Amino acid sequence: MSRIQATFEQLAKNRRKALIPFVTAGDPEPAMTVPLMHALVEAGADVIELGVPFSDPMADGPVIQRASDRALKHGVGLDRVLALVREFRADNQTTPVVLMGYANPIEAMGTERFVNEAQQAGVDGALVVDYPPEECESFAGLVRSHGMDLIFLLAPTSSDARIAQVARLASGYLYYVSLKGVTGAGHLDLTEVAEKIPRIRRQTKLPVGVGFGIRDAATAKAVAQFADAVVIGSAIIEQMEAAPAGEQLLYAGRFVQGIRAALDAK
């Protein structure tokens, strides 16, 4: 059983929803990434999505684009991201870590090398935005053969046939993009989320997380009525951008604590 599956099963037993914060590796500087990951766990994170910096993202809004730009200026690539996960694992063997990014860095490294080194570093899953299910059956099998999960995105426009196709390859959890747009957009339609999640559940027993438009505790709590997990990224990065120098971890942790409290509130 993967760490991701074990985490979701334990949460389900306790009737709690998963909180999955996203941060970009190397932002605002490489030395802060591992302490930030630990701070997020301390604040209540159940799974961490760690962004792999990339110069030409297609799904990320301006906030995460800025985070990637800052990380790339520090020379943080996929090799460095794996090293940061390895460093995190020295003190945390339980919290799942999912790498979220794009195909180019993986293809440049080589898929077999990536999967081998990710497993050795302690990565639990990967979400590759531009790996459609039609083109990554062998990659999905390779990931699963190394005890890791491959997470896929579903969109408001995903048909029932597309959901079934994704569900056949996916493991760990499914990530439902709550809006037609990029990360951090502000036009989340809760009614549409409430209608789409049951359609997804009819096709799979995997947990369903929702992200891309969750910006505060109230929205997180509302989404958690329908979903198994809440994913939040841009709002955390904005907190760190607004923080005085040296207080980024404090601001990020305090914000995530607020989300955790809202999700746990009866």
Steps between C-alpha positions, in 0.01 A plus 500: 500500500637839402536784748230688308250216524578444867454870574161520330380179665595631843330831433185323385494293820524821700241674280744775412581663168851518358675833483751512214706819480703574188829688509771537238835340578771764529263790567571749643846342533622138501606502866143578604327211321556220751423717806187616316391141437544419869308818594212395275484157665507663844213726389285203399596392148420137418672486160745749349496583131845628412521694178788433263605841362442533126545793264194447281205382710160463337276453804656735754378852558722803564562425869650156442676626188678756718595225746647291219691799367655565842596134538650479151713807572646296786576218258242259642428222254366149533824359644494761776132437569571130558786593731265720702250214536784277617592761760137524616485122538789506746254630761161402360424148382121524509368803309443424131677724249366540146709672234286723279634636175545451129634235266804686370725462808404132532566431133833684522604284795355184348187334634671192643767704675236737634286221643799321653641815660160623613437172679842510663445860612170413668253642249154343523336620183518719194251726329622590152267760355578432134510120509156408365383147575522400133875559500617369836374147554857368519604787728206431731599135518861593571395733781273239658769231473717719725230533765402854407176653375423693183241769557296648215304819457132507411325815382145636498496411131606136551246259353392178669713309249801714584446452873489123450818510291686700765366290787635184335859631510498718810590400853531683831230760437343698218541876479189683384574845356214702640485762226572567135823690539841505663607458861397778734208622291213644697185373331439173686148367440404285800180385331697359210740325740208348687357366175826367357641310799220237507558436128866434573418274796282282277813414300755444776555417865806726517480806725423823318685821582392843380728793423584798278255752650511459878626817662372506859370289788133553419540379143711205614231394745229533236695288250572237765127429523532330161867401470740273687783753483558870457803618304620855552810662353485852362356642822790352702757647263327838522527482879874446472535779246327739740704392802789709633843353439561203729132446579389306193470172690297666775255651252465178300455286811247733655296506179499120466403465867193708424405274211555190717280642775223572252513149357487345848223723632177314570 
